[in-house]
Amino acid sequence: MGITDVREAIAWQADHAAKALAPNTARVIRAELAILDTPTELAQRMNNWPGLSLEDAMPLRVAGGLHWLTLSGADRRLERVYAGEITDQAVVDELVATLAVEWDAKLVPWLDSPPQTNEAGRSASIMGGLLWLSQRLGPKFELNEIGASAGVNTMIERYRYDLGGTLAGPVDSPMHIVPEWRGPPAPSGEVEIVSIRGCDVAPIDLSDPAEALRLKAYVWPDATGRMGRIEAAARLAAETPPLLERKDAEEFVLERLAAPQEPGVTRVLYHSVMWQYLPQAAREAITVAMEQAGARASVDRPLGWIRLETNRETFRHELTVRYWPGGEEPVMLAEAHPHGAWVEWLG
């Protein structure tokens, strides 16, 4: 979690991509080591990155910019690398270094903000957590997402799920979430989402082609199914945009916890692969606020917290749930692929 050495962070991120079955992306990320030796502003900023380069996902910021060159048609020389036709790391290194020099001015701005890895496949784990909670707190939920990006997972009530044989969601949805399910099926039950909203400091508008392209640039090219899910999410967002607020996570959480809560409805905070981007002070403030709100929770107005976040030792995402009253300690329900390709239910 605390890797500050730039070269170590790039190597870790490349290994992570390889273990997540994205070898082509891994080669491009590993080639970022070659960028560090180029006479570019990009290299200067990377070499002098302040703070936690891995927690800041600095290597993925650069990878997004490089992928954007291909997707936008600005420069397609990485196309054969992304397709797995060029696998020699030395060749990829040279190509990426060349692109860094030639496209320095276009690539530098990609360092200014964290990657928006909005992935509908992660909603499989979130829905599994809701099904598990429904058996303990009842079927009705008020959902609040932080780090919502484009709101792809702020539309989880519109997706159809098959979670190891447990079905949920509207049957006519254009978004079918069917991960490889390992272990017992998710618990069966009813999930009624009474309301759902999210926040992000820089929400993406999927109806804007330029912003949608930026979101796609953060998708690892190996995962072709992810592009299809973004397209399906864009269609759903065009019908009814997700309810998103441009707001800091801490402020949003405090506001939502202070808002009136409907009796018989569980208020849930949830997030996926965003906790690492929050400053430590914000993490601590949100944790304290949730625990204080949990102490005030009642059977009639319960509170839940669903997290899908990265374990940097196992390279897996862990689904953990806390709830009040009754389940104050975190329970790990599942491990999952970074982009939802598989879920191993531990429940």
Secondary structure, DSSP 8 states (H G I E B T S, - for coil): -----HHHHHHHHHHHHHHTT-HHHHHHHHTHHHHTTSSSHHHHHHHT--S-TTTTTHHHHHHHHHHHHHHHTS--TTHHHHTTS---HHHHHHHHHHHHHHTHHHHGGGGGS------GGGHHHHHHHHHHHHHHH-SEEEEEEES-TTSGGG-GGGSEEEETTEEES-TT-S-EE--EEESS-------EEEEEEEEESS---TTSHHHHHHHHHTS-TT-HHHHHHHHHHHHHHHHS---EEE--HHHHHHHHHHS---TT-EEEEEEES-GGGS-HHHHHHHHHHHHHHHHH--SSS-EEEEEEEEETTTTEEEEEEEEETTEEEEEEEEEE-TTSSEEEE--
